[in-house]
Amino acid sequence: MFQALAAKKGAVVRDKTEVVGVRKGPEGGVVVTTGTGEEFHGAKCVVTVGAWTSKLVRSVAGFELPVQPLHTMVLYWRIKPGRERVLTAESGFPTFSSYCDPHVYSTPSLELPGLIKINYDGGPPCDPDSRDWASGGGDVADRVARWIEEFMPDHVETAGGPVSRRSCMYSMTPDKDFVIDFLGGEFGEDVVVGAGFSGHGFKMGPAVGRILAEMAIDGKANTAAEAGVELGHYGINRFDGNPVGNAKN
Ligand SMILES: Cc1cc2nc3c(=O)[nH]c(=O)nc-3n(C[C@H](O)[C@H](O)[C@H](O)COP(=O)(O)OP(=O)(O)OC[C@H]3O[C@@H](n4cnc5c(N)ncnc54)[C@H](O)[C@@H]3O)c2cc1C
């Protein structure tokens, strides 16, 4: 939906096009190079490469941005016969987060009839270019099964494990706060970075997109400032000499 709306406004979406380099243009601005050797020239550049952020930032700017890729699994479990309706939003079943160990979250049964998504919020560190797609490593499904057996034993079937597993990645910062900042260094304010959404960035997409666009076009995020949002909280320099960033020790 977002891509379709952007295309309507004149954006050109280039799928399956890997950016391998970002450098300063000879007469200012930014040059972006792709894996197939194409070059794109622009006044500004916004980098939002998710779990690949620390790799790209390291290669183009030479510093370590602490955005750790985590291999996460989306797990769907079979609802016990007769309980299908109870676990839908129409029946009032909520989206919830269980902040214990393991941290488990779930959404009402919707996209796959008869199944419900119940997941572990996290996963083992991974290299986004060489993942263990099948299991992601670790005993995540077993841990979620034990949680279900404790809290929802009458509603969800755990025998045989989850019915469907899908691989995904979080891009985790040490404080779970986003990174929204200019890249700085030789790029100054010509390159803007939006990253480290730590498993909770999707719902913020429209707001973060506006902030990134205003930073690129106007040099500052006026809408955020008017709303009283302090963007310094999301700055790269919060990690200077402080590996945990905004986290309380
Ligand atoms: C299982 C799961 C459940 C989640 N649930 C929620 C939720 O309920 N609510 C919520 O708000 N958030 C949720 N999130 C988090 C949300 O999906 C992320 O925070 C959000 O997608 C991050 O957006 P992003 O643009 O930073 O990265 P991504 O969405 O990962 O997009 C990055 C894009 O950059 C591309 N890319 C990478 N490297 C390059 C390169 N060199 N050149 C070109 N392109 C490149 C990638 O292919 C990818 O398409 C969930 C995440 C997972 C994994």
The ligand as a Gaussian input file, in Angstrom:
#p B3LYP/6-31G(d) Opt

LIG

0 1
 C        7.961000     -11.284000      13.176000
 C        7.901000      -9.793000      13.246000
 C        6.784000      -9.182000      13.785000
 C        6.711000      -7.799000      13.860000
 N        5.578000      -7.232000      14.372000
 C        5.481000      -5.896000      14.431000
 C        4.310000      -5.290000      14.957000
 O        3.364000      -5.966000      15.350000
 N        4.254000      -3.940000      15.002000
 C        5.271000      -3.164000      14.581000
 O        5.165000      -1.937000      14.647000
 N        6.403000      -3.708000      14.073000
 C        6.528000      -5.056000      13.989000
 N        7.666000      -5.629000      13.509000
 C        8.803000      -4.784000      13.185000
 C        8.723000      -4.136000      11.828000
 O        8.480000      -5.128000      10.849000
 C       10.065000      -3.445000      11.582000
 O       10.339000      -2.560000      12.663000
 C       10.043000      -2.654000      10.297000
 O        9.710000      -3.474000       9.204000
 C       11.411000      -2.062000      10.064000
 O       11.362000      -1.321000       8.878000
 P       12.686000      -0.998000       8.109000
 O       12.253000      -0.217000       6.901000
 O       13.711000      -0.427000       9.019000
 O       13.297000      -2.408000       7.667000
 P       12.715000      -3.505000       6.700000
 O       11.224000      -3.538000       6.742000
 O       13.479000      -4.745000       6.992000
 O       13.123000      -2.978000       5.265000
 C       14.471000      -2.893000       4.886000
 C       14.520000      -3.117000       3.383000
 O       15.817000      -2.751000       2.911000
 C       16.206000      -3.713000       1.950000
 N       17.675000      -3.680000       1.867000
 C       18.586000      -4.151000       2.757000
 N       19.837000      -3.905000       2.325000
 C       19.718000      -3.265000       1.132000
 C       20.660000      -2.756000       0.192000
 N       21.979000      -2.817000       0.404000
 N       20.178000      -2.180000      -0.927000
 C       18.835000      -2.082000      -1.135000
 N       17.894000      -2.533000      -0.286000
 C       18.342000      -3.124000       0.833000
 C       15.666000      -5.032000       2.496000
 O       15.601000      -5.983000       1.468000
 C       14.305000      -4.586000       2.999000
 O       13.354000      -4.630000       1.958000
 C        7.783000      -7.010000      13.401000
 C        8.916000      -7.628000      12.853000
 C        8.982000      -9.000000      12.769000
 C       10.213000      -9.638000      12.176000

